[in-house]
Amino acid sequence: MAEDIVERVKAAGVVGAGGAGFPTHVKLAAKVDTIIANGAECEPLLHCDKQLITAHADKVVEGLRLEMAATGAQRGFLAVKSEYQDVVSALQRQLAKVRPPGIEVFEIAESTYPAGDEFVLVYEVTGRLIPETGLPLHVGCVVQNVATLTNVAAAVNHQEPVTERYLTVTGEVSEPKTIRAVIGSSFGDALVRAGCVTLPEGEYTVVVGGPMMGRLASSLDEPITKTTSGLIVLPVDNAVVRYMSRPIDRWIKRGQSTCDQCRTCTTLCPRNLLGHDFAPHEIMRAVAYETPEASDVITAAVMCCECRLCEAYACPLELSPCAFYKSVKKQLAASGWKNDRHKRSDLTPHPFREGRRVPIDRLVERLGLPKYHHMHVAFEDEVVLPARVAILLKQHTGAPSVPVVTAGQRVDKGDLIAAIPEGKLGANIHASMGGRVTEITDKSITIQK
């Protein structure tokens, strides 16, 4: 039974829908005692997870049950914020209906950021502390986004591959909504479904994902992937856009000339508050003054979760330890550096942790987003097929998938079009609509009706 679940999930190309897209079949091959369904949705302005739960609680619960069966877990927690009582009620009704053993709702009492971070969520739900640079697996847990769970249920029970995803389209649009989009359809297609952009061309940009851990879109022709959780249209002068568009050399110059070592970035850092030997203010000092401890301080970049609280909320001078850390991570990875320093497991949370967590409402104010925070966001459960899709070969952690189709070939929705490379970490890719393969590049496969 467990092997069948893993194989069907692998065949369907299921990956983590809430973050980097880690292949789900790899997680399910592990043996743990606890599965946590992550419905915290801590990024401001995004609604797809909670709306998906409300509309399809049965699929979320079933996906959690199947993951418990695959991993041997005896406990399953559906973690959602208490403030979303309609979401809690939907899950409670489904649990009362099917009564799956070992599964319960865990209500996250306070709406803070980043409540959905794996390290934070595991601690809140189980009281266990994941080691520095560790994984939930190291403390007997698997954390899974709720959208991933619905894909697991579809893969195992109906052999349905991942060809669609829910994402929130909001901000400066006339009809904010969460839509069900086919993978490979463009950002422009998604914006059309949300009415129209309410700002003139040239006066807005699009954030892909959330306003904290997302990025700026390079073009409205970019395709939706298995991990695209939202598109947020914002004015070009918004604080979020300003932070995301600032190049690394400008961050470095500002940091070297301006940081006064106030330590606020470290005071509010989620990793530091969990007891990690991680202090963002130190990298600012190390870069500016080349201090003796610079080596350990700089390699500590591997502990950064890139939540951006340091730059977007904590620093009164608009500096960014996070920008330094992201740059250092790329350099360490490129050099083949192996982490043998930052692996402590004897952790003690900071005694003031509860009082230092950042409320979402305050974060929204700091980001200049209150106008959009309380917008009504509709939920649209119908699929609209575009004229063409451009499906990326890398939508996941690991190696790009290898095309198994040829140009000119006709495919049906759900057909395998790119497979996991032999012996590599990766995920299968499937046609999100029927049509003819018109182009294959080293990055994508295009299908037209």
MONORGI-V158450 format. One record per pair of residues at least 4 apart in sequence whose ideal C-beta (glycine too) atoms are under 7 Angstrom apart, sorted by the first residue. I is the first residue (numbers start at 0). GAP is how many residues later the second one is. D is the distance in whole Angstrom. If there is no record, write none. Layout:
I/GAP/D  I/GAP/D
This chain:
0/4/7  0/68/6  1/4/7  1/67/6  1/68/5  2/4/6  3/4/6  4/4/6  4/23/6  4/61/6  4/64/6  4/65/4  4/151/5  5/4/6  5/19/5  5/22/5  5/23/6  5/64/6  6/4/6  7/4/6  7/147/5  7/148/5  7/151/6  8/5/5  8/15/5  8/16/5  8/19/6  8/143/6  8/146/5  8/147/7  9/15/4  10/417/6  11/143/3  11/148/7  11/149/4  11/150/6  12/148/5  12/149/5  12/414/5  12/415/4  12/416/6  12/417/6  13/10/4  13/11/7  13/134/6  13/137/5  13/138/6  13/141/6  13/148/6  14/6/4  14/7/6  14/8/5  14/9/6  14/211/5  14/380/7  14/381/4  14/412/5  15/4/7  15/5/6  15/6/5  15/8/6  15/129/6  15/132/6  16/128/5  16/130/4  16/131/5  16/134/7  16/148/6  16/209/6  16/210/6  17/20/6  17/127/3  17/129/7  17/211/7  18/208/7  19/377/5  20/205/6  20/206/5  20/374/6  20/375/4  20/376/6  21/4/7  21/5/7  21/375/5  22/373/6  22/374/7  22/375/6  22/402/6  22/403/7  22/404/5  23/4/6  23/124/6  23/128/7  24/4/7  25/399/7  26/115/5  27/39/6  27/42/4  27/43/6  29/41/6  29/107/5  29/112/7  30/40/6  30/41/5  31/39/5  31/41/5  31/105/6  31/108/5  31/109/6  31/110/5  32/40/6  32/41/6  32/42/6  32/107/5  33/39/6  33/41/5  33/92/6  33/106/6  33/107/5  34/29/6  34/32/5  34/33/5  34/36/7  34/38/5  34/41/5  34/107/5  34/109/7  35/41/5  35/43/6  35/85/6  35/86/7  35/89/5  35/105/6  35/107/5  36/23/6  36/27/5  36/40/7  36/41/5  36/42/6  36/107/6  36/109/5  36/112/6  37/41/6  37/78/6  37/83/6  37/105/5  37/106/6  37/107/5  37/108/7  38/10/5  38/11/7  38/14/6  38/39/6  38/40/6  38/41/4  38/48/7  38/107/5  39/39/6  39/40/7  39/41/6  39/68/6  39/75/4  39/76/4  39/81/6  40/5/6  40/8/4  40/9/6  40/75/6  41/71/5  41/72/5  41/73/4  41/74/4  42/167/3  42/168/7  42/169/6  42/170/7  43/166/7  43/167/6  43/316/6  43/319/6  43/320/5  43/323/7  43/325/6  43/329/6  44/123/7  44/125/5  44/165/7  44/166/6  44/185/7  44/187/6  44/324/6  44/327/6  44/328/7  45/122/5  45/164/5  45/183/6  45/184/5  46/4/5  46/121/5  46/131/5  46/330/5  47/4/6  47/118/4  47/119/6  47/120/5  47/130/5  47/181/6  47/182/7  48/4/7  48/97/5  48/98/6  49/4/6  49/34/5  49/37/5  50/4/6  50/127/5  50/328/5  51/4/6  51/94/6  51/95/6  51/98/7  51/114/5  52/4/6  52/7/6  52/27/7  52/34/5  52/37/6  52/38/6  52/93/6  53/32/6  53/33/6  53/36/5  54/324/6  54/326/6  55/4/6  55/94/6  56/4/6  56/33/4  56/34/5  56/37/4  57/4/6  57/36/6  58/4/6  58/91/4  58/94/5  59/4/7  59/86/5  59/89/5  59/90/6  60/4/6  60/33/5  60/34/7  60/37/7  60/39/6  60/42/7  61/4/6  61/91/4  62/4/6  62/86/3  62/87/6  62/89/4  62/90/4  63/4/6  63/12/5  63/14/7  63/39/6  63/85/5  64/4/7  64/35/5  64/38/7  65/4/6  65/86/6  65/87/6  65/90/5  66/4/6  66/75/7  66/77/6  66/82/7  66/85/6  67/5/4  67/8/5  67/34/7  70/71/6  73/28/5  74/27/5  75/26/6  75/27/4  76/27/6  76/29/4  76/48/5  77/13/5  77/25/7  77/27/5  77/28/7  78/27/5  78/29/6  78/42/6  78/46/6  79/4/6  79/7/5  79/8/6  79/11/7  79/25/7  79/27/7  79/28/7  80/27/5  80/30/5  81/6/7  81/25/4  81/26/6  81/27/6  82/28/5  83/4/6  84/4/6  85/4/6  86/4/7  87/4/6  87/17/6  87/19/6  88/4/6  89/4/7  90/4/6  90/14/5  91/4/6  91/13/6  92/4/6  93/4/6  94/4/7  94/5/7  94/8/6  105/19/5  107/7/6  107/16/7  109/247/7  110/248/7  110/249/5  111/245/4  111/246/6  111/247/6  111/248/7  112/99/7  112/196/7  112/245/5  112/247/6  112/250/5  113/6/6  113/156/6  113/193/5  114/5/6  114/6/7  115/5/6  116/4/6  116/153/6  116/188/6  116/190/7  117/4/6  117/18/6  117/25/5  118/4/7  118/11/5  118/152/7  118/155/6  119/4/6  119/150/6  120/4/6  120/22/6  121/4/6  121/6/6  121/8/6  121/14/5  121/17/6  121/19/5  121/21/7  122/4/7  122/5/7  122/6/6  122/151/6  125/15/7  127/11/4  127/13/7  128/145/6  128/146/7  128/218/4  129/4/5  129/5/7  129/6/6  129/8/6  129/9/6  130/7/6  130/212/6  130/213/6  130/214/4  131/144/5  131/145/7  131/171/6  131/210/5  131/211/6  131/212/5  132/169/5  132/170/6  132/206/6  132/209/5  132/210/6  133/4/4  135/5/4  135/6/6  135/7/5  136/5/7  143/4/5  143/5/6  145/4/7  146/4/7  146/18/7  146/19/6  147/4/6  148/4/7  149/4/6  150/4/6  150/11/5  151/4/6  152/4/6  153/4/5  153/6/4  154/4/7  154/5/6  159/254/7  160/253/5  160/269/4  161/64/6  161/268/7  162/19/6  162/20/6  162/250/6  162/251/6  162/267/6  162/269/4  163/16/6  163/17/7  163/18/5  163/19/6  163/219/6  163/268/7  164/16/6  164/18/6  164/59/7  164/61/6  164/63/6  165/12/6  165/14/5  166/11/7  166/12/6  166/14/6  166/23/7  166/57/7  166/61/5  166/62/6  166/63/5  166/64/7  167/10/5  167/62/4  167/209/6  168/4/6  168/7/7  168/8/6  168/10/6  168/21/5  168/22/6  168/24/7  168/25/4  168/62/5  169/6/4  169/62/6  169/202/6  169/205/6  169/207/6  170/61/4  170/62/4  170/63/5  170/201/5  171/25/6  171/26/5  171/27/5  171/32/6  171/61/4  171/62/7  171/63/7  172/18/7  172/21/4  172/22/5  172/23/7  172/24/6  172/25/6  172/60/5  173/21/3  173/22/5  173/24/6  174/19/5  174/20/3  174/203/7  175/18/6  175/199/5  175/201/5  176/17/6  176/200/6  176/201/4  176/202/7  176/203/5  177/199/6  177/201/5  177/202/7  178/11/6  178/14/5  178/201/5  179/200/7  179/201/6  179/202/7  179/203/5  180/4/5  180/9/6  180/43/5  181/201/6  181/203/6  181/207/6  181/250/4  181/251/6  182/41/6  182/42/6  182/43/6  182/208/6  182/249/4  183/39/5  183/40/7  183/205/3  183/206/5  183/207/4  183/248/5  184/4/4  184/5/7  184/38/7  184/39/5  184/201/5  184/204/6  185/34/6  185/35/5  185/36/7  185/37/6  186/4/6  186/19/6  186/30/6  186/33/5  186/35/5  186/44/6  187/4/7  187/32/4  187/33/7  188/197/5  189/34/6  189/41/6  190/6/6  190/29/7  190/40/7  192/191/6  196/7/6  196/36/6  198/4/5  198/5/4  198/36/6  202/32/6  202/33/6  203/29/5  203/30/6  203/31/6  203/32/6  204/11/6  204/29/6  204/31/6  204/36/5  205/11/4  205/25/6  205/26/7  205/27/6  206/4/6  206/7/5  206/9/6  206/25/4  206/27/6  206/33/6  206/37/7  207/6/5  207/7/5  207/9/5  207/20/7  207/23/6  208/4/6  208/5/3  208/6/7  208/20/6  208/21/6  209/4/5  209/19/7  209/20/6  210/21/6  210/29/4  210/156/6  210/158/6  211/95/6  211/96/5  211/100/6  212/93/6  212/94/7  212/95/6  214/29/6  215/25/7  215/28/5  215/29/6  216/5/6  217/4/6  222/166/7  222/167/5  222/168/7  222/169/6  223/4/5  224/167/6  224/170/4  225/169/5  225/170/7  226/168/6  233/4/4  233/6/6  233/7/5  235/5/6  237/4/7  237/130/5  238/4/6  238/128/5  238/129/4  239/4/6  239/127/5  240/4/6  241/4/7  242/68/6  242/69/6  245/4/5  245/5/6  247/4/6  247/75/6  247/79/5  248/4/6  249/4/6  250/4/6  250/69/5  250/72/4  250/73/7  251/4/6  251/35/7  252/4/6  253/4/5  253/65/6  254/4/5  254/29/5  254/32/6  254/33/7  254/64/5  254/69/7  255/31/6  255/32/5  257/59/5  257/61/6  258/25/4  258/29/6  258/60/6  260/20/6  260/24/6  262/4/6  262/18/5  263/4/6  263/50/5  263/51/6  263/52/7  264/4/6  264/15/4  264/16/5  264/45/4  264/49/5  264/50/6  264/56/5  265/6/5  265/13/4  265/14/5  265/15/5  266/89/6  267/41/6  267/45/7  267/46/5  267/88/6  267/90/6  268/4/6  268/9/7  268/11/6  268/40/7  268/41/7  269/4/7  269/35/7  269/37/6  269/39/7  270/5/4  270/7/5  270/32/6  270/34/6  271/4/6  271/6/5  271/7/6  271/78/7  272/76/6  272/77/5  272/80/4  272/83/6  273/73/6  273/75/6  274/72/4  274/73/5  274/74/5  274/75/7  275/27/6  275/71/7  276/67/6  277/22/6  277/25/5  279/30/5  279/41/4  280/4/7  281/4/6  281/15/5  282/4/6  282/14/6  282/15/6  282/38/5  282/41/5  282/42/7  283/4/6  283/35/7  283/37/6  284/4/6  284/6/6  285/4/7  285/5/5  285/8/4  285/11/4  285/12/6  286/37/6  289/4/6  292/4/5  293/4/6  294/4/6  295/4/6  295/45/6  297/30/6  298/33/7  298/42/6  298/43/7  299/42/6  300/24/4  300/27/4  300/28/5  300/31/7  301/27/7  301/30/7  301/37/6  301/40/6  302/39/5  303/18/6  303/21/4  305/16/6  305/20/6  307/4/5  307/14/5  308/4/5  308/5/6  308/49/6  309/4/5  309/5/6  309/10/6  309/11/5  309/12/5  310/4/6  310/8/7  310/9/4  310/11/5  310/12/7  311/54/7  311/55/6  312/45/6  312/50/6  312/53/5  314/4/5  319/4/7  320/4/6  321/4/6  322/4/7  323/4/6  324/4/6  325/4/7  326/4/7  327/4/6  328/4/6  329/4/6  330/4/6  331/5/4  338/4/7  348/4/5  351/4/5  352/4/7  357/4/6  357/5/6  358/4/7  359/4/6  360/4/7  361/4/6  362/4/6  363/5/5  363/6/6  363/9/5  364/5/6  368/4/6  384/48/5  386/61/7  386/62/6  387/58/6  387/59/7  387/60/4  388/43/5  388/44/6  388/58/5  389/54/5  389/56/5  390/26/7  390/38/6  390/41/6  390/53/6  390/54/5  391/51/6  391/52/5  392/7/4  392/8/5  392/25/5  392/36/6  392/50/6  392/51/6  392/52/7  393/6/4  395/30/6  395/31/4  396/28/7  397/26/6  397/27/3  397/28/4  398/22/5  398/25/4  398/26/6  398/27/5  400/17/4  400/18/6  400/19/6  400/25/6  400/26/7  400/27/7  400/28/5  401/16/6  401/17/5  401/19/5  402/14/7  402/15/5  402/37/5  402/42/6  403/12/6  403/13/6  403/14/6  403/15/5  404/4/5  404/6/6  404/12/5  404/32/5  404/40/7  405/31/7  406/30/6  406/31/7  406/32/6  406/33/6  407/28/7  407/29/7  408/28/5  409/26/5  410/4/4  410/6/6  410/20/4  410/23/7  410/24/7  410/26/6  410/36/6  411/19/7  411/22/5  412/18/6  412/19/7  412/20/5  412/21/5  413/16/6  413/17/7  414/15/6  414/16/5  415/12/6  415/14/6  416/12/6  416/13/6  416/14/5  416/28/5  417/11/4  417/27/6  418/9/6  419/4/6  419/6/4  419/7/6  419/8/6  420/5/6  430/16/6  432/14/6  434/12/5  434/13/5  434/14/5  435/11/7  435/12/6  436/8/6  436/10/6  437/8/5  437/9/7  437/10/5  438/7/4  439/5/5
